[in-house]
Amino acid sequence: MVALAGCTTQEPGTPSAGAESTSTTTSTPGTTSPAPEADPCEWLPSSMIKELGISTSARPKKSKGYTACRWRAEKPVIADSFSLDITYYQQDGIKDLQGSQPRTPVKVGSRDAVQTLDETANGCVVAINVTDRSRVDVYVLGGPAPERCKIANAVAGRIEPELP
């Protein structure tokens, strides 16, 4: 007695009988795996929170594709007060950074980054490369204009060792 087996759809290739096949997934140059989950609220050390004069608790925010944390530094003179946001974009790299302001390449630790102003020029962003498909933005909004990018770069340098 002979048993026949058949398929209902055609697949390209040559059929073979025998042992089960196993496959291993490997990444090839130019491909990336999904960025890991992370909590930006945990990256800013308490010593820097105190140093910056941050007066509010961390306010986390999570949405599809990013996680963020915001702090506020209330100063005696309102013009000196600022907000600090750290946002981890799991699906957007530096090349995906929005805005038309000029970008200055910078190094944050061993990582490539760019520094730019926001569209209103009231804030400074330092976008740190995590992978070609993910980044961390350190955004300082408000406060004295000459200090915004200094603060953003200082925070970026302090959190860089914690980044995925």
N, C-alpha and C positions, 0 to 999 in steps of 0.2 A: 504494500500500500504506500502511495506517495502523497505527501501533503504539500499543497501549494499555498504560498502566501502572496498577497498582492497589496498594492498601495492605491489609494484613491486619488492622489495628486502626483504630479511629476516633479521631481527635484533634479537639478543639474548635478552631474558628477557620476561616478562609477559606484554602484552598490557593492557592498562586500559583506560577507557573513563572517562570524567568528566572535572574537572577544569584544566586550564592551569597550567603547572608546571613551577616553577621558580627555578633557581639555583644560588647559591652564591659560588664564588671562594674564597677559603681560602688557605693560604699557610700552609704547614706542616713543622715540623722541618726537616732540611736537604735540603730544597728547597730554591731557591732564586729567587727574581724577577729581571728583568733587571735593571742594574745600571742606575741612572739618568744622564741626560746630564749635563755637567759642563764645564766651561771655565778656564783652568789653568792659563791663562794670567791675570785673576782677583785675583788670590790668593796671589801673592807676594806683600806685602805692599810697598808703595813708600819709606818708611823709610828704609826698608831692601835693596831696590835697591840702595839707596844712600850709605848705610853702606858698601855694597859689592863693590862699585865702578863700578857698571854696567854702561856701556857707550853707549849701543844701545837700541833702542826701542824693545819691545816684538815682536817676530816673531811667530805668531800662525801657527799651522799646524793641519789639521783634515783629518783623513782617517777612513776607516771602522774599528770600534772597538776601536779607540783611538782619543784623542785630546791632543795637546801638545803646549808648548810655549817655546821659546828659547831666552836667553839673552846672551850678551857677555860683559865681563869685560876686557877692554884693559888697561893694566898697563904700566908704564914707561919702565919696563924691560919685554920683551916679554915672558920670562920663567915664569913670575908671572901672565900672562893673562890666563883667563879660560872662558869656556862656561858653562852655566847653563840651563839645560832642566828640565821642569816639565811635565810629561806625565801621563794622566789619561787613564788607560786601562779599558774600560767598560766590557770587556769579558774575561779578564785574571787576575786571582788572583796571590798571591805571589807564589803559587806552580807552576805557569806557567812561572816564571822568567827564562830566558835563561842564559846559561853560566856555566862554570865548576869551577869557583873560589869558595873558601870556603865562606859560608854565616854565618854571626854572627847575632843571634837574638837580637833585640833592641826594646825598647819601644819608641814610638813617641806620646807624650801626653798619652792618654789612649789606644792607638792602638798598636797592634802587628806590627812589621816591621822586615826587615832583611837588613843588610848592607853587601855589597860585592864590589869587584873590577870588572871592566870590563875585558874582555879577554886580553887586551893589558896591563893592570895594569896602564894605563894612566888616568883612571877615577874611580870615586867612585859612587855607586848607593845605595840609601836608598829607599827600596820598602816598602810602607806603605799599610797595609791591609785596604780596604774599606769594602768589603764583601768577602766571599769565592770565588767569581767569578769576583772581580774587585780590582784594586790597583792603587796607585799613585807612580810613580818613580820620585825621585829627583836625577838628574845625573849631576855631576860636572866632566868636562873633561878638563885636563890641569891644569896649575898652579903648585905651589910647592906641591910635593907629600904628605908631612905631613898635608897639609891644605885641601886637597880634601874632605876627609870624614868629617872633622870638619865643612866645609862649607855646605856639603850635609845634615848633621844632624841639623845644625842651621836653614837652610831653611825649612827642614821637620818640625821642631818644630814650626816654625812661621806660616806655612800654614795649619797645622793640624786642627785647629779650623774651617777652611773654607771648609774642605773636605766634600763631600756628606756623 
